[in-house]
Amino acid sequence: MADFSGLFRSTEEQATPLQANVKGLIPQWLNGDFVRLGPGKFDLSKIKVKHWFDGLAVVYKFQIVDGKMDMGIHSL
C-alpha cells in the first residue's frame, strides 16, 4: 500500500517573503501575484487530523516582479 503520510505534513508559516531560486528566465513582461489556498495545518493543539478537509487553511503567495519571484506562506 502507498504511503501518503507526506500529504498530511503541516506547513510552517513564512511571514517574511523568501526569494525563490528560479531555474531559467522569467520574462520581463510577466509581473504580478499568484495566490493559492489549500490545506496546510494538520497538527492542531491536542489532535492530529488525517483528512484534507479537516486541516486548517494556508495561503501561498508567489509574487513576480522584474524577473524575480518571492514566496510567502500564511496560516488562516
Distance bins in CASP14 RR format, pairs under 12 A and 6 or more apart:
PFRMAT RR
TARGET T0000
AUTHOR 0000-0000-0000
RMODE 2
METHOD distances of the structure
MODEL  1
4 50 0 0 0 0 1 0 0 0 0 0 0
4 51 0 0 0 0 0 1 0 0 0 0 0
4 52 0 0 0 0 0 1 0 0 0 0 0
5 42 0 0 0 0 0 1 0 0 0 0 0
5 48 0 0 0 0 0 1 0 0 0 0 0
5 50 0 0 0 0 1 0 0 0 0 0 0
6 40 0 0 0 0 0 1 0 0 0 0 0
6 42 0 0 0 0 1 0 0 0 0 0 0
6 50 0 0 0 0 0 1 0 0 0 0 0
6 52 0 0 0 0 0 1 0 0 0 0 0
7 38 0 0 0 0 0 1 0 0 0 0 0
7 39 0 0 0 0 1 0 0 0 0 0 0
7 40 0 0 0 0 0 1 0 0 0 0 0
7 42 0 0 0 0 1 0 0 0 0 0 0
7 49 0 0 0 0 0 1 0 0 0 0 0
7 50 0 0 0 0 0 1 0 0 0 0 0
7 51 0 0 0 0 0 1 0 0 0 0 0
7 52 1 0 0 1 0 0 0 0 0 0 0
7 55 0 0 0 0 0 1 0 0 0 0 0
8 39 0 0 0 0 1 0 0 0 0 0 0
8 40 0 0 0 0 1 0 0 0 0 0 0
8 41 0 0 0 0 0 1 0 0 0 0 0
8 42 1 0 1 0 0 0 0 0 0 0 0
8 43 0 0 0 0 1 0 0 0 0 0 0
8 44 0 0 0 0 0 1 0 0 0 0 0
8 48 1 0 0 1 0 0 0 0 0 0 0
8 49 1 0 0 1 0 0 0 0 0 0 0
8 50 1 0 0 1 0 0 0 0 0 0 0
8 51 0 0 0 0 1 0 0 0 0 0 0
8 52 1 0 0 1 0 0 0 0 0 0 0
8 53 0 0 0 0 0 1 0 0 0 0 0
8 54 0 0 0 0 1 0 0 0 0 0 0
8 55 0 0 0 0 1 0 0 0 0 0 0
9 39 0 0 0 0 0 1 0 0 0 0 0
9 40 0 0 0 0 1 0 0 0 0 0 0
9 41 0 0 0 0 0 1 0 0 0 0 0
9 42 1 0 0 1 0 0 0 0 0 0 0
9 43 0 0 0 0 1 0 0 0 0 0 0
9 48 0 0 0 0 0 1 0 0 0 0 0
9 50 0 0 0 0 0 1 0 0 0 0 0
9 55 0 0 0 0 0 1 0 0 0 0 0
9 58 0 0 0 0 0 1 0 0 0 0 0
10 39 0 0 0 0 1 0 0 0 0 0 0
10 40 1 0 0 1 0 0 0 0 0 0 0
10 41 1 0 1 0 0 0 0 0 0 0 0
10 42 1 0 1 0 0 0 0 0 0 0 0
10 43 1 0 1 0 0 0 0 0 0 0 0
10 44 0 0 0 0 1 0 0 0 0 0 0
10 48 0 0 0 0 1 0 0 0 0 0 0
10 49 0 0 0 0 1 0 0 0 0 0 0
10 55 0 0 0 0 1 0 0 0 0 0 0
10 56 0 0 0 0 1 0 0 0 0 0 0
10 58 0 0 0 0 1 0 0 0 0 0 0
10 73 0 0 0 0 0 1 0 0 0 0 0
10 75 0 0 0 0 1 0 0 0 0 0 0
11 36 0 0 0 0 0 1 0 0 0 0 0
11 38 0 0 0 0 1 0 0 0 0 0 0
11 39 0 0 0 0 1 0 0 0 0 0 0
11 40 1 0 1 0 0 0 0 0 0 0 0
11 41 1 0 0 1 0 0 0 0 0 0 0
11 42 0 0 0 0 1 0 0 0 0 0 0
11 43 0 0 0 0 0 1 0 0 0 0 0
11 55 0 0 0 0 0 1 0 0 0 0 0
11 56 0 0 0 0 1 0 0 0 0 0 0
11 57 0 0 0 0 0 1 0 0 0 0 0
11 58 1 0 1 0 0 0 0 0 0 0 0
11 59 0 0 0 0 0 1 0 0 0 0 0
11 60 0 0 0 0 1 0 0 0 0 0 0
11 71 0 0 0 0 0 1 0 0 0 0 0
11 72 0 0 0 0 0 1 0 0 0 0 0
11 73 1 0 1 0 0 0 0 0 0 0 0
11 74 0 0 0 0 1 0 0 0 0 0 0
11 75 1 0 0 1 0 0 0 0 0 0 0
11 76 0 0 0 0 0 1 0 0 0 0 0
12 18 0 0 0 0 0 1 0 0 0 0 0
12 40 0 0 0 0 1 0 0 0 0 0 0
12 41 0 0 0 0 1 0 0 0 0 0 0
12 43 0 0 0 0 0 1 0 0 0 0 0
12 58 0 0 0 0 1 0 0 0 0 0 0
12 72 0 0 0 0 0 1 0 0 0 0 0
12 73 1 0 0 1 0 0 0 0 0 0 0
12 74 0 0 0 0 0 1 0 0 0 0 0
12 75 0 0 0 0 1 0 0 0 0 0 0
13 40 0 0 0 0 1 0 0 0 0 0 0
13 41 0 0 0 0 1 0 0 0 0 0 0
13 56 0 0 0 0 0 1 0 0 0 0 0
13 58 1 0 0 1 0 0 0 0 0 0 0
13 59 0 0 0 0 1 0 0 0 0 0 0
13 60 0 0 0 0 0 1 0 0 0 0 0
13 61 0 0 0 0 0 1 0 0 0 0 0
13 72 0 0 0 0 1 0 0 0 0 0 0
13 73 1 0 1 0 0 0 0 0 0 0 0
13 74 1 0 0 1 0 0 0 0 0 0 0
13 75 1 0 1 0 0 0 0 0 0 0 0
13 76 0 0 0 0 0 1 0 0 0 0 0
14 20 0 0 0 0 0 1 0 0 0 0 0
14 58 0 0 0 0 0 1 0 0 0 0 0
14 59 0 0 0 0 0 1 0 0 0 0 0
14 60 0 0 0 0 1 0 0 0 0 0 0
14 61 0 0 0 0 1 0 0 0 0 0 0
14 62 0 0 0 0 0 1 0 0 0 0 0
14 70 0 0 0 0 0 1 0 0 0 0 0
14 71 1 0 0 1 0 0 0 0 0 0 0
14 72 1 0 1 0 0 0 0 0 0 0 0
14 73 1 0 1 0 0 0 0 0 0 0 0
14 74 1 0 0 1 0 0 0 0 0 0 0
14 75 0 0 0 0 0 1 0 0 0 0 0
15 59 0 0 0 0 0 1 0 0 0 0 0
15 61 0 0 0 0 0 1 0 0 0 0 0
15 71 0 0 0 0 0 1 0 0 0 0 0
15 72 1 0 0 1 0 0 0 0 0 0 0
15 73 0 0 0 0 1 0 0 0 0 0 0
15 74 1 0 0 1 0 0 0 0 0 0 0
15 75 0 0 0 0 1 0 0 0 0 0 0
16 70 0 0 0 0 1 0 0 0 0 0 0
16 71 0 0 0 0 0 1 0 0 0 0 0
16 72 1 0 0 1 0 0 0 0 0 0 0
16 73 0 0 0 0 0 1 0 0 0 0 0
16 74 0 0 0 0 0 1 0 0 0 0 0
17 33 0 0 0 0 0 1 0 0 0 0 0
17 60 0 0 0 0 0 1 0 0 0 0 0
17 61 1 0 0 1 0 0 0 0 0 0 0
17 62 0 0 0 0 1 0 0 0 0 0 0
17 63 1 0 0 1 0 0 0 0 0 0 0
17 64 0 0 0 0 0 1 0 0 0 0 0
17 65 0 0 0 0 0 1 0 0 0 0 0
17 68 0 0 0 0 0 1 0 0 0 0 0
17 69 0 0 0 0 1 0 0 0 0 0 0
17 70 1 1 0 0 0 0 0 0 0 0 0
17 71 1 0 0 1 0 0 0 0 0 0 0
17 72 1 0 1 0 0 0 0 0 0 0 0
17 73 0 0 0 0 1 0 0 0 0 0 0
17 74 0 0 0 0 0 1 0 0 0 0 0
18 60 0 0 0 0 0 1 0 0 0 0 0
18 61 0 0 0 0 0 1 0 0 0 0 0
18 62 0 0 0 0 0 1 0 0 0 0 0
18 63 0 0 0 0 0 1 0 0 0 0 0
18 68 0 0 0 0 0 1 0 0 0 0 0
18 69 0 0 0 0 1 0 0 0 0 0 0
18 70 1 0 0 1 0 0 0 0 0 0 0
18 71 1 0 1 0 0 0 0 0 0 0 0
18 72 1 0 0 1 0 0 0 0 0 0 0
18 73 0 0 0 0 1 0 0 0 0 0 0
19 62 0 0 0 0 0 1 0 0 0 0 0
19 63 0 0 0 0 0 1 0 0 0 0 0
19 64 0 0 0 0 0 1 0 0 0 0 0
19 65 0 0 0 0 0 1 0 0 0 0 0
19 66 0 0 0 0 0 1 0 0 0 0 0
19 67 0 0 0 0 0 1 0 0 0 0 0
19 68 1 0 0 1 0 0 0 0 0 0 0
19 69 1 0 0 1 0 0 0 0 0 0 0
19 70 1 0 1 0 0 0 0 0 0 0 0
19 71 0 0 0 0 1 0 0 0 0 0 0
19 72 0 0 0 0 0 1 0 0 0 0 0
20 26 0 0 0 0 1 0 0 0 0 0 0
20 34 0 0 0 0 0 1 0 0 0 0 0
20 60 0 0 0 0 0 1 0 0 0 0 0
20 61 0 0 0 0 0 1 0 0 0 0 0
20 62 1 0 0 1 0 0 0 0 0 0 0
20 63 0 0 0 0 1 0 0 0 0 0 0
20 64 0 0 0 0 1 0 0 0 0 0 0
20 65 0 0 0 0 0 1 0 0 0 0 0
20 67 0 0 0 0 0 1 0 0 0 0 0
20 68 0 0 0 0 1 0 0 0 0 0 0
20 69 1 0 1 0 0 0 0 0 0 0 0
20 70 1 0 0 1 0 0 0 0 0 0 0
20 71 1 0 1 0 0 0 0 0 0 0 0
20 72 0 0 0 0 1 0 0 0 0 0 0
21 68 0 0 0 0 0 1 0 0 0 0 0
21 69 0 0 0 0 1 0 0 0 0 0 0
21 70 0 0 0 0 0 1 0 0 0 0 0
21 71 0 0 0 0 0 1 0 0 0 0 0
22 30 0 0 0 0 0 1 0 0 0 0 0
22 62 0 0 0 0 0 1 0 0 0 0 0
22 64 0 0 0 0 1 0 0 0 0 0 0
22 66 0 0 0 0 0 1 0 0 0 0 0
22 67 1 0 0 1 0 0 0 0 0 0 0
22 68 1 0 0 1 0 0 0 0 0 0 0
22 69 1 0 1 0 0 0 0 0 0 0 0
22 70 0 0 0 0 0 1 0 0 0 0 0
22 71 0 0 0 0 0 1 0 0 0 0 0
23 69 0 0 0 0 0 1 0 0 0 0 0
24 67 0 0 0 0 0 1 0 0 0 0 0
24 69 0 0 0 0 0 1 0 0 0 0 0
25 64 0 0 0 0 0 1 0 0 0 0 0
25 66 0 0 0 0 0 1 0 0 0 0 0
25 67 1 0 0 1 0 0 0 0 0 0 0
25 68 0 0 0 0 0 1 0 0 0 0 0
25 69 0 0 0 0 0 1 0 0 0 0 0
26 32 0 0 0 0 0 1 0 0 0 0 0
26 34 0 0 0 0 0 1 0 0 0 0 0
26 62 0 0 0 0 0 1 0 0 0 0 0
26 63 0 0 0 0 0 1 0 0 0 0 0
26 64 1 0 0 1 0 0 0 0 0 0 0
26 65 0 0 0 0 1 0 0 0 0 0 0
26 66 0 0 0 0 1 0 0 0 0 0 0
26 67 1 0 1 0 0 0 0 0 0 0 0
26 68 1 0 0 1 0 0 0 0 0 0 0
26 69 1 0 0 1 0 0 0 0 0 0 0
26 70 0 0 0 0 0 1 0 0 0 0 0
27 64 0 0 0 0 1 0 0 0 0 0 0
27 66 0 0 0 0 0 1 0 0 0 0 0
27 67 1 0 0 1 0 0 0 0 0 0 0
28 64 0 0 0 0 0 1 0 0 0 0 0
28 65 0 0 0 0 0 1 0 0 0 0 0
28 66 1 0 0 1 0 0 0 0 0 0 0
28 67 1 0 0 1 0 0 0 0 0 0 0
28 68 0 0 0 0 0 1 0 0 0 0 0
29 64 0 0 0 0 0 1 0 0 0 0 0
29 65 0 0 0 0 0 1 0 0 0 0 0
29 66 0 0 0 0 0 1 0 0 0 0 0
29 67 0 0 0 0 1 0 0 0 0 0 0
30 62 0 0 0 0 0 1 0 0 0 0 0
30 63 0 0 0 0 0 1 0 0 0 0 0
30 64 1 0 1 0 0 0 0 0 0 0 0
30 65 0 0 0 0 1 0 0 0 0 0 0
30 66 0 0 0 0 1 0 0 0 0 0 0
30 67 1 0 0 1 0 0 0 0 0 0 0
30 68 0 0 0 0 0 1 0 0 0 0 0
30 69 0 0 0 0 1 0 0 0 0 0 0
31 62 0 0 0 0 0 1 0 0 0 0 0
31 63 0 0 0 0 1 0 0 0 0 0 0
31 64 1 0 1 0 0 0 0 0 0 0 0
31 65 1 0 1 0 0 0 0 0 0 0 0
31 66 1 0 0 1 0 0 0 0 0 0 0
31 67 1 0 0 1 0 0 0 0 0 0 0
31 68 0 0 0 0 0 1 0 0 0 0 0
31 69 0 0 0 0 0 1 0 0 0 0 0
32 61 0 0 0 0 0 1 0 0 0 0 0
32 62 0 0 0 0 1 0 0 0 0 0 0
32 63 1 0 0 1 0 0 0 0 0 0 0
32 64 1 0 1 0 0 0 0 0 0 0 0
32 65 1 0 0 1 0 0 0 0 0 0 0
32 66 0 0 0 0 0 1 0 0 0 0 0
32 67 0 0 0 0 0 1 0 0 0 0 0
32 68 0 0 0 0 0 1 0 0 0 0 0
32 69 0 0 0 0 1 0 0 0 0 0 0
32 70 0 0 0 0 0 1 0 0 0 0 0
33 59 0 0 0 0 0 1 0 0 0 0 0
33 60 0 0 0 0 0 1 0 0 0 0 0
33 61 1 0 0 1 0 0 0 0 0 0 0
33 62 1 0 0 1 0 0 0 0 0 0 0
33 63 1 0 1 0 0 0 0 0 0 0 0
33 64 1 0 0 1 0 0 0 0 0 0 0
33 65 0 0 0 0 1 0 0 0 0 0 0
33 69 0 0 0 0 0 1 0 0 0 0 0
33 70 0 0 0 0 1 0 0 0 0 0 0
33 71 0 0 0 0 0 1 0 0 0 0 0
33 72 0 0 0 0 0 1 0 0 0 0 0
34 59 0 0 0 0 0 1 0 0 0 0 0
34 60 0 0 0 0 1 0 0 0 0 0 0
34 61 1 0 0 1 0 0 0 0 0 0 0
34 62 1 0 1 0 0 0 0 0 0 0 0
34 63 1 0 0 1 0 0 0 0 0 0 0
34 64 1 0 0 1 0 0 0 0 0 0 0
34 69 0 0 0 0 1 0 0 0 0 0 0
34 70 0 0 0 0 0 1 0 0 0 0 0
34 71 0 0 0 0 1 0 0 0 0 0 0
34 72 0 0 0 0 0 1 0 0 0 0 0
35 58 0 0 0 0 0 1 0 0 0 0 0
35 59 1 0 0 1 0 0 0 0 0 0 0
35 60 1 0 0 1 0 0 0 0 0 0 0
35 61 1 0 1 0 0 0 0 0 0 0 0
35 62 1 0 0 1 0 0 0 0 0 0 0
35 63 0 0 0 0 1 0 0 0 0 0 0
35 71 0 0 0 0 0 1 0 0 0 0 0
35 72 0 0 0 0 0 1 0 0 0 0 0
35 73 0 0 0 0 0 1 0 0 0 0 0
35 74 0 0 0 0 0 1 0 0 0 0 0
36 57 0 0 0 0 0 1 0 0 0 0 0
36 58 0 0 0 0 1 0 0 0 0 0 0
36 59 1 0 0 1 0 0 0 0 0 0 0
36 60 1 0 1 0 0 0 0 0 0 0 0
36 61 1 0 0 1 0 0 0 0 0 0 0
36 62 1 0 0 1 0 0 0 0 0 0 0
36 71 0 0 0 0 0 1 0 0 0 0 0
36 72 0 0 0 0 0 1 0 0 0 0 0
36 73 0 0 0 0 1 0 0 0 0 0 0
36 74 0 0 0 0 0 1 0 0 0 0 0
37 56 0 0 0 0 0 1 0 0 0 0 0
37 57 1 0 0 1 0 0 0 0 0 0 0
37 58 1 0 0 1 0 0 0 0 0 0 0
37 59 1 0 1 0 0 0 0 0 0 0 0
37 60 1 0 0 1 0 0 0 0 0 0 0
37 61 0 0 0 0 0 1 0 0 0 0 0
37 73 0 0 0 0 0 1 0 0 0 0 0
37 74 0 0 0 0 0 1 0 0 0 0 0
37 75 0 0 0 0 0 1 0 0 0 0 0
37 76 0 0 0 0 1 0 0 0 0 0 0
38 52 0 0 0 0 1 0 0 0 0 0 0
38 53 0 0 0 0 0 1 0 0 0 0 0
38 55 0 0 0 0 1 0 0 0 0 0 0
38 56 0 0 0 0 1 0 0 0 0 0 0
38 57 1 0 1 0 0 0 0 0 0 0 0
38 58 1 0 1 0 0 0 0 0 0 0 0
38 59 1 0 0 1 0 0 0 0 0 0 0
38 60 1 0 0 1 0 0 0 0 0 0 0
38 73 0 0 0 0 0 1 0 0 0 0 0
38 74 0 0 0 0 0 1 0 0 0 0 0
38 75 0 0 0 0 0 1 0 0 0 0 0
38 76 0 0 0 0 1 0 0 0 0 0 0
39 49 0 0 0 0 1 0 0 0 0 0 0
39 50 0 0 0 0 0 1 0 0 0 0 0
39 51 0 0 0 0 1 0 0 0 0 0 0
39 52 1 0 1 0 0 0 0 0 0 0 0
39 53 1 0 0 1 0 0 0 0 0 0 0
39 54 0 0 0 0 1 0 0 0 0 0 0
39 55 1 0 1 0 0 0 0 0 0 0 0
39 56 1 0 0 1 0 0 0 0 0 0 0
39 57 1 0 0 1 0 0 0 0 0 0 0
39 58 1 0 0 1 0 0 0 0 0 0 0
39 59 0 0 0 0 0 1 0 0 0 0 0
39 60 0 0 0 0 0 1 0 0 0 0 0
39 75 0 0 0 0 0 1 0 0 0 0 0
39 76 0 0 0 0 0 1 0 0 0 0 0
40 49 0 0 0 0 0 1 0 0 0 0 0
40 52 0 0 0 0 1 0 0 0 0 0 0
40 53 0 0 0 0 0 1 0 0 0 0 0
40 54 0 0 0 0 0 1 0 0 0 0 0
40 55 1 0 0 1 0 0 0 0 0 0 0
40 56 1 0 0 1 0 0 0 0 0 0 0
40 57 1 0 0 1 0 0 0 0 0 0 0
40 58 1 0 1 0 0 0 0 0 0 0 0
40 59 0 0 0 0 1 0 0 0 0 0 0
40 60 0 0 0 0 1 0 0 0 0 0 0
40 73 0 0 0 0 1 0 0 0 0 0 0
40 74 0 0 0 0 0 1 0 0 0 0 0
40 75 1 0 0 1 0 0 0 0 0 0 0
40 76 0 0 0 0 1 0 0 0 0 0 0
41 47 0 0 0 0 0 1 0 0 0 0 0
41 48 0 0 0 0 0 1 0 0 0 0 0
41 49 0 0 0 0 1 0 0 0 0 0 0
41 52 0 0 0 0 0 1 0 0 0 0 0
41 54 0 0 0 0 1 0 0 0 0 0 0
41 55 1 0 1 0 0 0 0 0 0 0 0
41 56 1 1 0 0 0 0 0 0 0 0 0
41 57 1 0 0 1 0 0 0 0 0 0 0
41 58 1 0 0 1 0 0 0 0 0 0 0
41 59 0 0 0 0 0 1 0 0 0 0 0
41 73 0 0 0 0 0 1 0 0 0 0 0
41 74 0 0 0 0 0 1 0 0 0 0 0
41 75 1 0 1 0 0 0 0 0 0 0 0
41 76 0 0 0 0 1 0 0 0 0 0 0
42 48 1 0 0 1 0 0 0 0 0 0 0
42 49 1 0 1 0 0 0 0 0 0 0 0
42 50 1 0 0 1 0 0 0 0 0 0 0
42 51 0 0 0 0 1 0 0 0 0 0 0
42 52 0 0 0 0 1 0 0 0 0 0 0
42 53 0 0 0 0 0 1 0 0 0 0 0
42 54 1 0 0 1 0 0 0 0 0 0 0
42 55 1 0 1 0 0 0 0 0 0 0 0
42 56 0 0 0 0 1 0 0 0 0 0 0
42 57 0 0 0 0 0 1 0 0 0 0 0
42 58 0 0 0 0 0 1 0 0 0 0 0
42 75 0 0 0 0 0 1 0 0 0 0 0
43 49 0 0 0 0 1 0 0 0 0 0 0
43 50 0 0 0 0 0 1 0 0 0 0 0
43 54 0 0 0 0 0 1 0 0 0 0 0
43 55 0 0 0 0 1 0 0 0 0 0 0
43 56 0 0 0 0 1 0 0 0 0 0 0
43 75 0 0 0 0 0 1 0 0 0 0 0
44 50 0 0 0 0 0 1 0 0 0 0 0
44 54 0 0 0 0 1 0 0 0 0 0 0
44 55 1 0 0 1 0 0 0 0 0 0 0
44 56 1 0 0 1 0 0 0 0 0 0 0
44 75 0 0 0 0 0 1 0 0 0 0 0
45 56 0 0 0 0 0 1 0 0 0 0 0
47 54 0 0 0 0 1 0 0 0 0 0 0
47 55 0 0 0 0 0 1 0 0 0 0 0
47 56 0 0 0 0 0 1 0 0 0 0 0
48 54 0 0 0 0 1 0 0 0 0 0 0
48 55 0 0 0 0 1 0 0 0 0 0 0
49 55 1 0 1 0 0 0 0 0 0 0 0
49 56 0 0 0 0 1 0 0 0 0 0 0
52 58 0 0 0 0 0 1 0 0 0 0 0
55 75 0 0 0 0 0 1 0 0 0 0 0
55 76 0 0 0 0 0 1 0 0 0 0 0
56 74 0 0 0 0 0 1 0 0 0 0 0
56 75 1 0 0 1 0 0 0 0 0 0 0
56 76 1 0 0 1 0 0 0 0 0 0 0
57 73 0 0 0 0 0 1 0 0 0 0 0
57 74 0 0 0 0 1 0 0 0 0 0 0
57 75 1 0 0 1 0 0 0 0 0 0 0
57 76 1 0 1 0 0 0 0 0 0 0 0
58 72 0 0 0 0 0 1 0 0 0 0 0
58 73 1 0 0 1 0 0 0 0 0 0 0
58 74 1 0 0 1 0 0 0 0 0 0 0
58 75 1 0 1 0 0 0 0 0 0 0 0
58 76 1 0 0 1 0 0 0 0 0 0 0
59 71 0 0 0 0 0 1 0 0 0 0 0
59 72 0 0 0 0 1 0 0 0 0 0 0
59 73 1 0 0 1 0 0 0 0 0 0 0
59 74 1 0 1 0 0 0 0 0 0 0 0
59 75 1 0 0 1 0 0 0 0 0 0 0
59 76 1 0 0 1 0 0 0 0 0 0 0
60 70 0 0 0 0 0 1 0 0 0 0 0
60 71 1 0 0 1 0 0 0 0 0 0 0
60 72 1 0 0 1 0 0 0 0 0 0 0
60 73 1 0 1 0 0 0 0 0 0 0 0
60 74 0 0 0 0 1 0 0 0 0 0 0
60 75 0 0 0 0 0 1 0 0 0 0 0
60 76 0 0 0 0 0 1 0 0 0 0 0
61 69 0 0 0 0 0 1 0 0 0 0 0
61 70 0 0 0 0 1 0 0 0 0 0 0
61 71 1 0 0 1 0 0 0 0 0 0 0
61 72 1 0 1 0 0 0 0 0 0 0 0
61 73 1 0 0 1 0 0 0 0 0 0 0
61 74 1 0 0 1 0 0 0 0 0 0 0
62 68 0 0 0 0 0 1 0 0 0 0 0
62 69 1 0 1 0 0 0 0 0 0 0 0
62 70 1 0 0 1 0 0 0 0 0 0 0
62 71 1 0 1 0 0 0 0 0 0 0 0
62 72 1 0 0 1 0 0 0 0 0 0 0
62 73 0 0 0 0 0 1 0 0 0 0 0
63 69 1 0 0 1 0 0 0 0 0 0 0
63 70 1 0 1 0 0 0 0 0 0 0 0
63 71 1 0 0 1 0 0 0 0 0 0 0
63 72 0 0 0 0 1 0 0 0 0 0 0
64 70 0 0 0 0 1 0 0 0 0 0 0
64 71 0 0 0 0 0 1 0 0 0 0 0
END
